[in-house]
Amino acid sequence: MFHIVLLEPEIPGNTGNIGRTCAAAGSALHLIHPLGFAISENTLKRAGMDYWARLQVSEYASYRDFLSRNPEARIWYATTKGRKTYAEADFKDGDFIMFGKESAGIPEEILVEHPESCIRIPMLPEERSLNLANSAAIVLYEALRQQNFPGLAVEGKLHRKSWKDPSFHGNGFLL
């Protein structure tokens, strides 16, 4: 199992999308406060996040709290400042992959303590960053690929449908 860590996330939609990705990938989600939104049963229901109940979620009061409760954690820090790409990381089962808040990323004082564990997603130099939920999905699925997608279904099924069939949705295939 991999662990996705969000350090002070600000946008509930991103956290919801990341939670859904974690649920589908059999990974845990760790949220480090302060959050830029409230997580309550009502807000989860309103957002249609029925998968949240199947998600392993842990919350922490601070980064220090997170470290103290996970003392043996092997952490990768996703940042635009990383020297190596996420594809160069050697992910192991049980690794934690941390992402910073949308407006500022992971604080520099954390990154400078762990330069060899900082990873980035390649992009054009004039671009600031990718969306947080997209970044988490990219890196998590590379980690899973390196482990040969343990426990995940790796083969889908196509069912050919005619355009005359009322369930046809444009591409001729139903998944």
BASEDO-333309 format. One record per residue: residue number from 1; residue in one letter; x, y, z of N, C-alpha, C in turn. Coordinates in nm, 2 decimals, always signed. Example, Ala and Ser with C-alpha at 12.3 -4.5 7.8 and 13.67 -1.06 7.14 Angstrom:
BEGIN
+-------+------+--------+---------+--------+---------+----------+--------+--------+---------+--------+
! lumfi ! dolo ! n_east ! n_north !   n_up ! ca_east ! ca_north !  ca_up ! c_east ! c_north !   c_up !
+-------+------+--------+---------+--------+---------+----------+--------+--------+---------+--------+
!     1 !    A !  +1.32 !   -0.57 !  +0.78 !   +1.23 !    -0.45 !  +0.78 !  +1.32 !   -0.33 !  +0.78 !
!     2 !    S !  +1.28 !   -0.22 !  +0.71 !   +1.37 !    -0.11 !  +0.71 !  +1.29 !   +0.00 !  +0.79 !
+-------+------+--------+---------+--------+---------+----------+--------+--------+---------+--------+
# end
This chain:
BEGIN
+-------+------+--------+---------+--------+---------+----------+--------+--------+---------+--------+
! lumfi ! dolo ! n_east ! n_north !   n_up ! ca_east ! ca_north !  ca_up ! c_east ! c_north !   c_up !
+-------+------+--------+---------+--------+---------+----------+--------+--------+---------+--------+
!     1 !    M !  +0.08 !   -0.12 !  +0.00 !   +0.00 !    +0.00 !  +0.00 !  +0.09 !   +0.12 !  +0.00 !
!     2 !    F !  +0.05 !   +0.22 !  -0.08 !   +0.12 !    +0.35 !  -0.08 !  +0.03 !   +0.45 !  +0.00 !
!     3 !    H !  +0.10 !   +0.56 !  +0.04 !   +0.03 !    +0.66 !  +0.13 !  +0.05 !   +0.79 !  +0.06 !
!     4 !    I !  -0.06 !   +0.86 !  +0.03 !   -0.06 !    +1.00 !  -0.03 !  -0.08 !   +1.09 !  +0.09 !
!     5 !    V !  +0.01 !   +1.19 !  +0.10 !   +0.01 !    +1.29 !  +0.21 !  -0.02 !   +1.42 !  +0.15 !
!     6 !    L !  -0.12 !   +1.49 !  +0.20 !   -0.15 !    +1.63 !  +0.16 !  -0.12 !   +1.72 !  +0.27 !
!     7 !    L !  -0.02 !   +1.81 !  +0.25 !   +0.02 !    +1.90 !  +0.36 !  -0.06 !   +2.03 !  +0.34 !
!     8 !    E !  -0.15 !   +2.06 !  +0.43 !   -0.23 !    +2.18 !  +0.43 !  -0.31 !   +2.20 !  +0.30 !
!     9 !    P !  -0.38 !   +2.10 !  +0.25 !   -0.45 !    +2.13 !  +0.12 !  -0.56 !   +2.24 !  +0.14 !
!    10 !    E !  -0.58 !   +2.31 !  +0.03 !   -0.67 !    +2.43 !  +0.03 !  -0.80 !   +2.41 !  -0.04 !
!    11 !    I !  -0.80 !   +2.33 !  -0.14 !   -0.91 !    +2.32 !  -0.23 !  -0.98 !   +2.18 !  -0.21 !
!    12 !    P !  -1.11 !   +2.19 !  -0.17 !   -1.18 !    +2.06 !  -0.14 !  -1.19 !   +1.97 !  -0.26 !
!    13 !    G !  -1.21 !   +2.03 !  -0.38 !   -1.23 !    +1.94 !  -0.50 !  -1.10 !   +1.86 !  -0.53 !
!    14 !    N !  -0.98 !   +1.92 !  -0.51 !   -0.86 !    +1.85 !  -0.53 !  -0.85 !   +1.73 !  -0.43 !
!    15 !    T !  -0.88 !   +1.76 !  -0.30 !   -0.87 !    +1.66 !  -0.20 !  -0.97 !   +1.55 !  -0.23 !
!    16 !    G !  -1.09 !   +1.58 !  -0.27 !   -1.19 !    +1.48 !  -0.31 !  -1.14 !   +1.39 !  -0.42 !
!    17 !    N !  -1.08 !   +1.46 !  -0.52 !   -1.03 !    +1.38 !  -0.64 !  -0.92 !   +1.29 !  -0.60 !
!    18 !    I !  -0.83 !   +1.34 !  -0.51 !   -0.72 !    +1.26 !  -0.47 !  -0.77 !   +1.14 !  -0.38 !
!    19 !    G !  -0.87 !   +1.17 !  -0.30 !   -0.93 !    +1.06 !  -0.22 !  -0.99 !   +0.95 !  -0.30 !
!    20 !    R !  -1.06 !   +0.99 !  -0.41 !   -1.11 !    +0.90 !  -0.50 !  -1.00 !   +0.81 !  -0.57 !
!    21 !    T !  -0.90 !   +0.88 !  -0.61 !   -0.78 !    +0.81 !  -0.67 !  -0.72 !   +0.71 !  -0.57 !
!    22 !    C !  -0.71 !   +0.75 !  -0.44 !   -0.65 !    +0.66 !  -0.34 !  -0.75 !   +0.54 !  -0.32 !
!    23 !    A !  -0.88 !   +0.57 !  -0.32 !   -0.97 !    +0.46 !  -0.30 !  -0.96 !   +0.36 !  -0.41 !
!    24 !    A !  -0.95 !   +0.41 !  -0.53 !   -0.95 !    +0.32 !  -0.65 !  -0.81 !   +0.24 !  -0.66 !
!    25 !    A !  -0.71 !   +0.30 !  -0.60 !   -0.57 !    +0.24 !  -0.61 !  -0.53 !   +0.17 !  -0.48 !
!    26 !    G !  -0.63 !   +0.16 !  -0.38 !   -0.59 !    +0.08 !  -0.26 !  -0.49 !   +0.15 !  -0.18 !
!    27 !    S !  -0.48 !   +0.28 !  -0.18 !   -0.38 !    +0.36 !  -0.11 !  -0.45 !   +0.44 !  +0.00 !
!    28 !    A !  -0.37 !   +0.48 !  +0.10 !   -0.42 !    +0.56 !  +0.21 !  -0.40 !   +0.71 !  +0.19 !
!    29 !    L !  -0.48 !   +0.79 !  +0.25 !   -0.47 !    +0.93 !  +0.24 !  -0.45 !   +0.99 !  +0.37 !
!    30 !    H !  -0.35 !   +1.08 !  +0.38 !   -0.31 !    +1.15 !  +0.51 !  -0.33 !   +1.30 !  +0.48 !
!    31 !    L !  -0.40 !   +1.36 !  +0.57 !   -0.43 !    +1.50 !  +0.56 !  -0.36 !   +1.58 !  +0.68 !
!    32 !    I !  -0.28 !   +1.67 !  +0.65 !   -0.21 !    +1.75 !  +0.76 !  -0.27 !   +1.89 !  +0.76 !
!    33 !    H !  -0.32 !   +1.92 !  +0.88 !   -0.39 !    +2.05 !  +0.91 !  -0.29 !   +2.16 !  +0.92 !
!    34 !    P !  -0.34 !   +2.28 !  +0.89 !   -0.47 !    +2.32 !  +0.87 !  -0.52 !   +2.29 !  +0.73 !
!    35 !    L !  -0.65 !   +2.26 !  +0.72 !   -0.71 !    +2.24 !  +0.59 !  -0.78 !   +2.36 !  +0.55 !
!    36 !    G !  -0.80 !   +2.39 !  +0.42 !   -0.87 !    +2.51 !  +0.37 !  -1.02 !   +2.48 !  +0.36 !
!    37 !    F !  -1.07 !   +2.38 !  +0.42 !   -1.21 !    +2.35 !  +0.41 !  -1.24 !   +2.25 !  +0.53 !
!    38 !    A !  -1.37 !   +2.23 !  +0.55 !   -1.41 !    +2.14 !  +0.66 !  -1.45 !   +2.00 !  +0.60 !
!    39 !    I !  -1.41 !   +1.89 !  +0.67 !   -1.45 !    +1.76 !  +0.63 !  -1.55 !   +1.72 !  +0.72 !
!    40 !    S !  -1.68 !   +1.71 !  +0.67 !   -1.79 !    +1.66 !  +0.76 !  -1.87 !   +1.56 !  +0.68 !
!    41 !    E !  -1.95 !   +1.49 !  +0.74 !   -2.04 !    +1.39 !  +0.67 !  -2.13 !   +1.46 !  +0.57 !
!    42 !    N !  -2.18 !   +1.58 !  +0.61 !   -2.27 !    +1.65 !  +0.52 !  -2.20 !   +1.70 !  +0.39 !
!    43 !    T !  -2.07 !   +1.76 !  +0.41 !   -2.00 !    +1.81 !  +0.29 !  -1.96 !   +1.69 !  +0.20 !
!    44 !    L !  -1.92 !   +1.58 !  +0.26 !   -1.89 !    +1.46 !  +0.18 !  -2.01 !   +1.41 !  +0.10 !
!    45 !    K !  -2.12 !   +1.40 !  +0.16 !   -2.24 !    +1.36 !  +0.09 !  -2.28 !   +1.45 !  -0.02 !
!    46 !    R !  -2.27 !   +1.58 !  +0.01 !   -2.31 !    +1.69 !  -0.08 !  -2.22 !   +1.68 !  -0.21 !
!    47 !    A !  -2.09 !   +1.64 !  -0.19 !   -2.00 !    +1.63 !  -0.30 !  -2.01 !   +1.50 !  -0.37 !
!    48 !    G !  -2.09 !   +1.41 !  -0.33 !   -2.11 !    +1.28 !  -0.39 !  -1.99 !   +1.19 !  -0.36 !
!    49 !    M !  -1.93 !   +1.21 !  -0.25 !   -1.81 !    +1.13 !  -0.22 !  -1.84 !   +1.01 !  -0.14 !
!    50 !    D !  -1.92 !   +0.92 !  -0.20 !   -1.96 !    +0.80 !  -0.13 !  -1.85 !   +0.70 !  -0.11 !
!    51 !    Y !  -1.74 !   +0.72 !  -0.18 !   -1.62 !    +0.63 !  -0.17 !  -1.54 !   +0.66 !  -0.04 !
!    52 !    W !  -1.57 !   +0.78 !  +0.02 !   -1.49 !    +0.82 !  +0.14 !  -1.49 !   +0.72 !  +0.25 !
!    53 !    A !  -1.61 !   +0.65 !  +0.27 !   -1.62 !    +0.55 !  +0.37 !  -1.53 !   +0.43 !  +0.35 !
!    54 !    R !  -1.49 !   +0.41 !  +0.22 !   -1.40 !    +0.29 !  +0.19 !  -1.25 !   +0.34 !  +0.19 !
!    55 !    L !  -1.23 !   +0.46 !  +0.22 !   -1.09 !    +0.52 !  +0.21 !  -1.03 !   +0.52 !  +0.35 !
!    56 !    Q !  -0.91 !   +0.48 !  +0.36 !   -0.83 !    +0.49 !  +0.48 !  -0.77 !   +0.63 !  +0.49 !
!    57 !    V !  -0.83 !   +0.71 !  +0.58 !   -0.79 !    +0.85 !  +0.59 !  -0.74 !   +0.88 !  +0.74 !
!    58 !    S !  -0.63 !   +0.94 !  +0.74 !   -0.57 !    +0.98 !  +0.87 !  -0.55 !   +1.14 !  +0.87 !
!    59 !    E !  -0.58 !   +1.20 !  +0.98 !   -0.56 !    +1.34 !  +0.99 !  -0.46 !   +1.38 !  +1.10 !
!    60 !    Y !  -0.38 !   +1.48 !  +1.08 !   -0.28 !    +1.52 !  +1.17 !  -0.29 !   +1.67 !  +1.20 !
!    61 !    A !  -0.26 !   +1.71 !  +1.32 !   -0.26 !    +1.85 !  +1.36 !  -0.16 !   +1.94 !  +1.29 !
!    62 !    S !  -0.04 !   +1.88 !  +1.26 !   +0.07 !    +1.95 !  +1.20 !  +0.17 !   +1.85 !  +1.13 !
!    63 !    Y !  +0.26 !   +1.91 !  +1.06 !   +0.37 !    +1.83 !  +1.00 !  +0.45 !   +1.75 !  +1.11 !
!    64 !    R !  +0.47 !   +1.82 !  +1.22 !   +0.54 !    +1.75 !  +1.33 !  +0.46 !   +1.63 !  +1.39 !
!    65 !    D !  +0.33 !   +1.65 !  +1.40 !   +0.24 !    +1.55 !  +1.44 !  +0.25 !   +1.43 !  +1.34 !
!    66 !    F !  +0.25 !   +1.46 !  +1.22 !   +0.26 !    +1.35 !  +1.11 !  +0.39 !   +1.27 !  +1.13 !
!    67 !    L !  +0.50 !   +1.34 !  +1.14 !   +0.63 !    +1.28 !  +1.16 !  +0.63 !   +1.19 !  +1.29 !
!    68 !    S !  +0.58 !   +1.25 !  +1.40 !   +0.58 !    +1.17 !  +1.52 !  +0.50 !   +1.05 !  +1.52 !
!    69 !    R !  +0.39 !   +1.05 !  +1.44 !   +0.30 !    +0.93 !  +1.43 !  +0.34 !   +0.83 !  +1.33 !
!    70 !    N !  +0.44 !   +0.87 !  +1.24 !   +0.49 !    +0.79 !  +1.14 !  +0.64 !   +0.79 !  +1.14 !
!    71 !    P !  +0.70 !   +0.75 !  +1.25 !   +0.85 !    +0.77 !  +1.26 !  +0.93 !   +0.70 !  +1.16 !
!    72 !    E !  +0.89 !   +0.59 !  +1.11 !   +0.96 !    +0.50 !  +1.02 !  +0.93 !   +0.53 !  +0.87 !
!    73 !    A !  +0.85 !   +0.63 !  +0.85 !   +0.80 !    +0.66 !  +0.71 !  +0.91 !   +0.69 !  +0.61 !
!    74 !    R !  +0.91 !   +0.63 !  +0.50 !   +1.00 !    +0.67 !  +0.39 !  +0.92 !   +0.76 !  +0.30 !
!    75 !    I !  +0.96 !   +0.89 !  +0.30 !   +0.87 !    +0.99 !  +0.24 !  +0.94 !   +1.05 !  +0.11 !
!    76 !    W !  +0.86 !   +1.06 !  +0.00 !   +0.90 !    +1.13 !  -0.12 !  +0.83 !   +1.26 !  -0.12 !
!    77 !    Y !  +0.90 !   +1.37 !  -0.15 !   +0.84 !    +1.50 !  -0.15 !  +0.82 !   +1.55 !  -0.29 !
!    78 !    A !  +0.70 !   +1.56 !  -0.34 !   +0.67 !    +1.60 !  -0.47 !  +0.68 !   +1.76 !  -0.48 !
!    79 !    T !  +0.77 !   +1.81 !  -0.56 !   +0.79 !    +1.95 !  -0.57 !  +0.85 !   +1.99 !  -0.71 !
!    80 !    T !  +0.82 !   +2.10 !  -0.75 !   +0.88 !    +2.15 !  -0.88 !  +1.03 !   +2.17 !  -0.87 !
!    81 !    K !  +1.08 !   +2.17 !  -0.74 !   +1.22 !    +2.20 !  -0.72 !  +1.30 !   +2.07 !  -0.71 !
!    82 !    G !  +1.25 !   +1.96 !  -0.73 !   +1.32 !    +1.83 !  -0.72 !  +1.42 !   +1.82 !  -0.83 !
!    83 !    R !  +1.54 !   +1.76 !  -0.80 !   +1.64 !    +1.73 !  -0.90 !  +1.61 !   +1.61 !  -0.99 !
!    84 !    K !  +1.54 !   +1.51 !  -0.93 !   +1.51 !    +1.40 !  -1.01 !  +1.36 !   +1.39 !  -1.04 !
!    85 !    T !  +1.32 !   +1.32 !  -1.15 !   +1.18 !    +1.31 !  -1.18 !  +1.12 !   +1.19 !  -1.10 !
!    86 !    Y !  +0.99 !   +1.19 !  -1.10 !   +0.92 !    +1.09 !  -1.03 !  +0.95 !   +0.95 !  -1.09 !
!    87 !    A !  +0.98 !   +0.94 !  -1.22 !   +1.01 !    +0.82 !  -1.28 !  +1.15 !   +0.76 !  -1.24 !
!    88 !    E !  +1.23 !   +0.85 !  -1.19 !   +1.36 !    +0.81 !  -1.14 !  +1.36 !   +0.76 !  -0.99 !
!    89 !    A !  +1.25 !   +0.79 !  -0.92 !   +1.23 !    +0.74 !  -0.79 !  +1.22 !   +0.59 !  -0.78 !
!    90 !    D !  +1.27 !   +0.53 !  -0.68 !   +1.26 !    +0.38 !  -0.66 !  +1.16 !   +0.36 !  -0.55 !
!    91 !    F !  +1.03 !   +0.36 !  -0.59 !   +0.92 !    +0.34 !  -0.50 !  +0.92 !   +0.20 !  -0.44 !
!    92 !    K !  +0.89 !   +0.20 !  -0.31 !   +0.88 !    +0.07 !  -0.24 !  +0.74 !   +0.06 !  -0.17 !
!    93 !    D !  +0.69 !   -0.06 !  -0.16 !   +0.56 !    -0.08 !  -0.09 !  +0.57 !   -0.01 !  +0.05 !
!    94 !    G !  +0.46 !   +0.07 !  +0.08 !   +0.46 !    +0.14 !  +0.21 !  +0.51 !   +0.28 !  +0.20 !
!    95 !    D !  +0.57 !   +0.32 !  +0.09 !   +0.62 !    +0.46 !  +0.08 !  +0.51 !   +0.56 !  +0.10 !
!    96 !    F !  +0.55 !   +0.68 !  +0.15 !   +0.46 !    +0.80 !  +0.16 !  +0.50 !   +0.90 !  +0.05 !
!    97 !    I !  +0.41 !   +0.96 !  -0.02 !   +0.43 !    +1.06 !  -0.12 !  +0.36 !   +1.18 !  -0.08 !
!    98 !    M !  +0.44 !   +1.29 !  -0.05 !   +0.38 !    +1.41 !  +0.01 !  +0.37 !   +1.52 !  -0.10 !
!    99 !    F !  +0.25 !   +1.59 !  -0.10 !   +0.23 !    +1.70 !  -0.18 !  +0.19 !   +1.82 !  -0.10 !
!   100 !    G !  +0.24 !   +1.94 !  -0.14 !   +0.21 !    +2.06 !  -0.06 !  +0.08 !   +2.13 !  -0.10 !
!   101 !    K !  +0.05 !   +2.23 !  -0.03 !   -0.08 !    +2.30 !  -0.06 !  -0.07 !   +2.37 !  -0.20 !
!   102 !    E !  -0.19 !   +2.39 !  -0.26 !   -0.20 !    +2.44 !  -0.39 !  -0.13 !   +2.57 !  -0.42 !
!   103 !    S !  -0.13 !   +2.66 !  -0.32 !   -0.08 !    +2.80 !  -0.34 !  +0.07 !   +2.81 !  -0.32 !
!   104 !    A !  +0.13 !   +2.71 !  -0.25 !   +0.27 !    +2.73 !  -0.22 !  +0.36 !   +2.60 !  -0.22 !
!   105 !    G !  +0.30 !   +2.49 !  -0.23 !   +0.37 !    +2.36 !  -0.23 !  +0.42 !   +2.33 !  -0.09 !
!   106 !    I !  +0.52 !   +2.24 !  -0.09 !   +0.59 !    +2.20 !  +0.04 !  +0.68 !   +2.31 !  +0.08 !
!   107 !    P !  +0.68 !   +2.36 !  +0.21 !   +0.78 !    +2.46 !  +0.25 !  +0.92 !   +2.43 !  +0.22 !
!   108 !    E !  +1.00 !   +2.53 !  +0.18 !   +1.14 !    +2.51 !  +0.15 !  +1.22 !   +2.45 !  +0.26 !
!   109 !    E !  +1.19 !   +2.49 !  +0.38 !   +1.26 !    +2.43 !  +0.50 !  +1.25 !   +2.28 !  +0.51 !
!   110 !    I !  +1.14 !   +2.23 !  +0.47 !   +1.12 !    +2.08 !  +0.47 !  +1.20 !   +2.02 !  +0.35 !
!   111 !    L !  +1.19 !   +2.08 !  +0.23 !   +1.26 !    +2.03 !  +0.12 !  +1.41 !   +2.03 !  +0.13 !
!   112 !    V !  +1.47 !   +2.13 !  +0.19 !   +1.62 !    +2.13 !  +0.20 !  +1.67 !   +2.03 !  +0.29 !
!   113 !    E !  +1.59 !   +1.98 !  +0.38 !   +1.63 !    +1.87 !  +0.47 !  +1.63 !   +1.73 !  +0.40 !
!   114 !    H !  +1.56 !   +1.72 !  +0.28 !   +1.55 !    +1.59 !  +0.21 !  +1.57 !   +1.61 !  +0.06 !
!   115 !    P !  +1.68 !   +1.66 !  +0.02 !   +1.70 !    +1.69 !  -0.12 !  +1.70 !   +1.56 !  -0.21 !
!   116 !    E !  +1.74 !   +1.45 !  -0.16 !   +1.75 !    +1.32 !  -0.24 !  +1.61 !   +1.26 !  -0.25 !
!   117 !    S !  +1.51 !   +1.30 !  -0.17 !   +1.38 !    +1.25 !  -0.17 !  +1.28 !   +1.34 !  -0.24 !
!   118 !    C !  +1.33 !   +1.45 !  -0.30 !   +1.25 !    +1.54 !  -0.37 !  +1.23 !   +1.50 !  -0.52 !
!   119 !    I !  +1.11 !   +1.49 !  -0.56 !   +1.08 !    +1.44 !  -0.70 !  +0.99 !   +1.54 !  -0.77 !
!   120 !    R !  +1.01 !   +1.55 !  -0.90 !   +0.92 !    +1.64 !  -0.98 !  +0.87 !   +1.58 !  -1.10 !
!   121 !    I !  +0.76 !   +1.64 !  -1.15 !   +0.70 !    +1.59 !  -1.28 !  +0.75 !   +1.69 !  -1.39 !
!   122 !    P !  +0.82 !   +1.64 !  -1.49 !   +0.87 !    +1.73 !  -1.60 !  +0.76 !   +1.81 !  -1.66 !
!   123 !    M !  +0.79 !   +1.93 !  -1.69 !   +0.69 !    +2.02 !  -1.76 !  +0.77 !   +2.13 !  -1.82 !
!   124 !    L !  +0.71 !   +2.21 !  -1.91 !   +0.77 !    +2.33 !  -1.97 !  +0.82 !   +2.42 !  -1.86 !
!   125 !    P !  +0.94 !   +2.48 !  -1.88 !   +1.00 !    +2.56 !  -1.78 !  +0.92 !   +2.69 !  -1.74 !
!   126 !    E !  +0.84 !   +2.74 !  -1.84 !   +0.76 !    +2.86 !  -1.81 !  +0.63 !   +2.83 !  -1.73 !
!   127 !    E !  +0.60 !   +2.71 !  -1.71 !   +0.48 !    +2.67 !  -1.63 !  +0.51 !   +2.66 !  -1.49 !
!   128 !    R !  +0.42 !   +2.70 !  -1.40 !   +0.44 !    +2.71 !  -1.26 !  +0.43 !   +2.57 !  -1.19 !
!   129 !    S !  +0.32 !   +2.50 !  -1.23 !   +0.29 !    +2.37 !  -1.17 !  +0.17 !   +2.31 !  -1.24 !
!   130 !    L !  +0.15 !   +2.18 !  -1.21 !   +0.03 !    +2.11 !  -1.25 !  -0.08 !   +2.11 !  -1.14 !
!   131 !    N !  -0.20 !   +2.07 !  -1.17 !   -0.30 !    +2.06 !  -1.07 !  -0.27 !   +1.96 !  -0.97 !
!   132 !    L !  -0.30 !   +1.98 !  -0.85 !   -0.26 !    +1.89 !  -0.74 !  -0.31 !   +1.75 !  -0.76 !
!   133 !    A !  -0.44 !   +1.74 !  -0.79 !   -0.50 !    +1.61 !  -0.81 !  -0.44 !   +1.53 !  -0.92 !
!   134 !    N !  -0.41 !   +1.60 !  -1.03 !   -0.34 !    +1.53 !  -1.14 !  -0.20 !   +1.49 !  -1.10 !
!   135 !    S !  -0.13 !   +1.57 !  -1.03 !   +0.01 !    +1.54 !  -0.99 !  +0.01 !   +1.41 !  -0.90 !
!   136 !    A !  -0.09 !   +1.41 !  -0.81 !   -0.09 !    +1.29 !  -0.72 !  -0.12 !   +1.17 !  -0.80 !
!   137 !    A !  -0.21 !   +1.17 !  -0.89 !   -0.25 !    +1.06 !  -0.97 !  -0.13 !   +1.01 !  -1.06 !
!   138 !    I !  -0.06 !   +1.10 !  -1.12 !   +0.06 !    +1.07 !  -1.20 !  +0.16 !   +1.00 !  -1.11 !
!   139 !    V !  +0.20 !   +1.05 !  -1.00 !   +0.31 !    +0.99 !  -0.92 !  +0.26 !   +0.86 !  -0.85 !
!   140 !    L !  +0.14 !   +0.86 !  -0.80 !   +0.09 !    +0.74 !  -0.74 !  +0.09 !   +0.62 !  -0.84 !
!   141 !    Y !  +0.04 !   +0.64 !  -0.96 !   +0.03 !    +0.53 !  -1.06 !  +0.17 !   +0.49 !  -1.11 !
!   142 !    E !  +0.27 !   +0.58 !  -1.10 !   +0.40 !    +0.54 !  -1.13 !  +0.45 !   +0.44 !  -1.02 !
!   143 !    A !  +0.43 !   +0.48 !  -0.90 !   +0.47 !    +0.40 !  -0.79 !  +0.40 !   +0.26 !  -0.80 !
!   144 !    L !  +0.27 !   +0.26 !  -0.83 !   +0.20 !    +0.13 !  -0.85 !  +0.25 !   +0.05 !  -0.96 !
!   145 !    R !  +0.29 !   +0.12 !  -1.07 !   +0.34 !    +0.05 !  -1.19 !  +0.47 !   -0.02 !  -1.15 !
!   146 !    Q !  +0.56 !   +0.05 !  -1.08 !   +0.68 !    -0.01 !  -1.04 !  +0.66 !   -0.13 !  -0.95 !
!   147 !    Q !  +0.55 !   -0.15 !  -0.88 !   +0.52 !    -0.26 !  -0.80 !  +0.43 !   -0.36 !  -0.88 !
!   148 !    N !  +0.41 !   -0.34 !  -1.01 !   +0.33 !    -0.42 !  -1.09 !  +0.18 !   -0.42 !  -1.05 !
!   149 !    F !  +0.13 !   -0.31 !  -1.00 !   -0.01 !    -0.28 !  -0.97 !  -0.06 !   -0.39 !  -0.87 !
!   150 !    P !  +0.00 !   -0.41 !  -0.76 !   -0.05 !    -0.51 !  -0.66 !  -0.19 !   -0.50 !  -0.62 !
!   151 !    G !  -0.27 !   -0.61 !  -0.64 !   -0.41 !    -0.61 !  -0.59 !  -0.50 !   -0.54 !  -0.68 !
!   152 !    L !  -0.46 !   -0.47 !  -0.79 !   -0.55 !    -0.40 !  -0.88 !  -0.58 !   -0.48 !  -1.00 !
!   153 !    A !  -0.70 !   -0.46 !  -1.05 !   -0.74 !    -0.53 !  -1.18 !  -0.66 !   -0.46 !  -1.29 !
!   154 !    V !  -0.59 !   -0.55 !  -1.37 !   -0.51 !    -0.49 !  -1.47 !  -0.56 !   -0.52 !  -1.61 !
!   155 !    E !  -0.68 !   -0.58 !  -1.62 !   -0.73 !    -0.61 !  -1.75 !  -0.88 !   -0.57 !  -1.75 !
!   156 !    G !  -0.92 !   -0.49 !  -1.85 !   -1.06 !    -0.45 !  -1.86 !  -1.14 !   -0.54 !  -1.96 !
!   157 !    K !  -1.27 !   -0.51 !  -1.98 !   -1.35 !    -0.58 !  -2.07 !  -1.43 !   -0.49 !  -2.15 !
!   158 !    L !  -1.42 !   -0.50 !  -2.29 !   -1.50 !    -0.42 !  -2.38 !  -1.62 !   -0.50 !  -2.42 !
!   159 !    H !  -1.73 !   -0.43 !  -2.43 !   -1.85 !    -0.50 !  -2.48 !  -1.90 !   -0.41 !  -2.60 !
!   160 !    R !  -1.89 !   -0.47 !  -2.72 !   -1.93 !    -0.40 !  -2.84 !  -2.08 !   -0.37 !  -2.85 !
!   161 !    K !  -2.12 !   -0.25 !  -2.87 !   -2.26 !    -0.21 !  -2.88 !  -2.28 !   -0.14 !  -3.01 !
!   162 !    S !  -2.40 !   -0.16 !  -3.07 !   -2.44 !    -0.10 !  -3.19 !  -2.49 !   +0.05 !  -3.16 !
!   163 !    W !  -2.47 !   +0.14 !  -3.26 !   -2.52 !    +0.27 !  -3.24 !  -2.67 !   +0.27 !  -3.23 !
!   164 !    K !  -2.73 !   +0.17 !  -3.27 !   -2.88 !    +0.16 !  -3.27 !  -2.93 !   +0.12 !  -3.12 !
!   165 !    D !  -2.83 !   +0.07 !  -3.04 !   -2.87 !    +0.03 !  -2.91 !  -2.88 !   +0.16 !  -2.82 !
!   166 !    P !  -2.99 !   +0.17 !  -2.74 !   -3.01 !    +0.30 !  -2.66 !  -2.90 !   +0.32 !  -2.56 !
!   167 !    S !  -2.82 !   +0.22 !  -2.53 !   -2.71 !    +0.25 !  -2.43 !  -2.58 !   +0.29 !  -2.50 !
!   168 !    F !  -2.58 !   +0.31 !  -2.63 !   -2.47 !    +0.35 !  -2.71 !  -2.44 !   +0.50 !  -2.67 !
!   169 !    H !  -2.31 !   +0.53 !  -2.64 !   -2.27 !    +0.66 !  -2.60 !  -2.17 !   +0.73 !  -2.69 !
!   170 !    G !  -2.16 !   +0.69 !  -2.81 !   -2.08 !    +0.77 !  -2.90 !  -1.95 !   +0.70 !  -2.95 !
!   171 !    N !  -1.89 !   +0.61 !  -2.87 !   -1.77 !    +0.55 !  -2.92 !  -1.79 !   +0.40 !  -2.96 !
!   172 !    G !  -1.91 !   +0.35 !  -2.94 !   -1.94 !    +0.21 !  -2.98 !  -1.90 !   +0.11 !  -2.87 !
!   173 !    F !  -1.84 !   +0.15 !  -2.76 !   -1.79 !    +0.06 !  -2.66 !  -1.85 !   +0.10 !  -2.53 !
!   174 !    L !  -1.88 !   +0.00 !  -2.45 !   -1.92 !    +0.02 !  -2.31 !  -1.82 !   -0.04 !  -2.23 !
!   175 !    L !  -1.78 !   +0.02 !  -2.12 !   -1.68 !    -0.04 !  -2.03 !  -1.75 !   -0.10 !  -1.91 !
+-------+------+--------+---------+--------+---------+----------+--------+--------+---------+--------+
# end
